[in-house]
Amino acid sequence: MTFGALLARRTLVGRDDELAALRTLHAEGGPLIAVVHGVAGAGKSALLRAFAAEHERYTLVDGRAIEPTPAGFTAASGAEPELLLIDAAERLRLLDDWLRHTYLPSLPASARVVIATRQAPGAVWRATFGELLHVIALGPLAPADAATVLEQAGLSSAQAAEVNRFVRGHPLSLQLAASALKEAPDAVIPTVAQELAALYLDGLDPETRAALDRACVLRRVTRSLLPDGFERLRGLPFVELTPEGLVIHDTVREAVAALLKATDPVRHRACRADAWRRIRAELPHGGWASVADMIALVEEPLVREAFFPSAVQHYAVETARRSDRDAILQIVARHRPGATTALVADWWDALPDAFRVARNPRGTVVAFTILCELRRIPHGLFLRDPVCQAWREHLRAHPVPKGQTVLAGRIALAHGTGAAPSPCFSALLRDVERASLQHLVRRVYSVQAGDSTDAQLEPLGYTPIPGGATVCDLGPESVPGWICSLAARGLPVREVVFDVDAREIVLDGRTVGLTKLECDVLRYLQDRQDQVVPRASLLRDVWGYEWDGGANAVDVAISGLRRKLGAYAKAVETVRGVGFRLNTSAYGAWARGRADTSGGRPAGGGG
Amino acid sequence: MNLYLVSRRRAWQSEEELAATGDCMGAVLETFAGDVRWVSSYVFAEADGSFSAECVYEAVSEQRLAEYADAMMLPADEVRRVHATLAA
């Protein structure tokens, strides 16, 4: 049996008190929810698995493997679970409010829930659930239990005692230390998991070590994302097989990534570029998992934090309640007295559900924003609010294809800092980014908010437009495409996005308009990518049978298309005496716009 | 700039509230453009589970200090100007 398999299947050692505490969920008058919290590698997942094994029916939701939205969660949890186990709940911080206010209260009285997470539940959880919530802190293993773990891993009792003097019962460190000592019996055991990991990594064969370097930039490892490394990594002691693929323990992954970036930045960049190409190729049909993979490659902290917050979120963002009106207007009056306050009151009267508020841990509104679909803004507001008029003018000049959504973010203010950057303001911005994920959002309009905030938003693609407004065009592929372009920054990758509905092609971020004919020809070739398309077929299917203008028309159209493709012109190859072929293999990713719902196999260069 | 000692009694009901204050303090101080400078705070756990603090600031005036407390949504139960500092 491999060490990785041993780690996945090992029986739980110790933790009798914690298991007994979990069993009180089934006691008369016992708690309904148990939260098990402890640092990374403390053994939370193992405890959950052991508790699950005592039940015939249970549902396990892995926070690492689901889309962090209510829809993603309910898809994983199913309807009315009897025993719901939520592992790696620290990955679901975005759902904190929804779980507390909506999901958990909706469960039947007979349901029981166990949540494993790194941080202790906040005061709001204790206030919400009171005695129905049982909090279990998972500390280090007792010395006798730690010794059992090490002896099971093959160490002598003397070695076990020596190791546990340093790692002090931390389960992941125990596994790593045991593994390192087996490889190098004379090794000196350091005290922290990262150093233990480094010690263990030094003993890996070069191929496995190289595979680990390539894997450390990935959120998860699948056969398609790392074809030649999957099997090598599968047996490592800090790698777990999940429904999404292999997951390397965060502590080790971060240590390996930091080491590679510091010692060999060129190879680190090459690993990221390779990961980008593979994820890009999977994105059109990969769903949330591929989007999440791509988000993990984005270095822009505001984006990455929006979807995978790394720290406890002090500010809960939610739709405003009716009772929040005065607090919101007080914030506006504090920073924008006069006309703006009256205007925000108008917005509240017209679209109260467009208001999102950030609350501090006491529940007080400390910041708010207004965010809605542009088409929902009533005519009266367009007449009264000059910024709305600026948005409409821009949209008229630059329409979006049918079926794509345009969002409008009218204002965002925090009580203490106004429109200047602050943690609660950032919480609102992240909320706007997440909202973009819910629909096929093409564009987000907003307002210029001062140099410091505009500077914060500029890397995300927001640009100023006349009338004091700003716009962020996410491109034809909506958020997934936008995430791709953000992740591609600084990487040696190139990208082409073909938006059929808008008759546009985006070449490395530059949008080029196409005529209807050019668009039809390119679409025809793309649907038959890498196949030779005879002139006659093009004439028949694009121009129509009745066309009698001569085959030269095809050459003229192809020539015009190549001119517009610029550096990508050679992607349209001439096959002498036959016709043409679209060959995108040399161009990183050649993506199909989301608006294009035509059949045919998914495009994507990979490579 | 004068040195002030500000008493904030039972200003926080939980550790989370305290952490949230620490989180946004820097951003709020930025907006005071050097009129208020936080020196240090001493936090006390009260018997009822809440937290109080004695906070030391440099500020151009008591008025600006009061505005800072308002921006932070914190009480300022007593504001005293420091006459002299003795240190070991």
Interface residues (C-beta under 8 A of the other chain):
Chain A: G122 A123 V124 V312 H314 Y315 N360 P361 R362 T364 V366 H415 G416 T417 G418 A420 P421 S422 P423 C424 F425
Chain B: Q13 S14 E15 E16 E17 A19 A20 D23 C24 A27 V28 E30 T31 A71 M72 M73
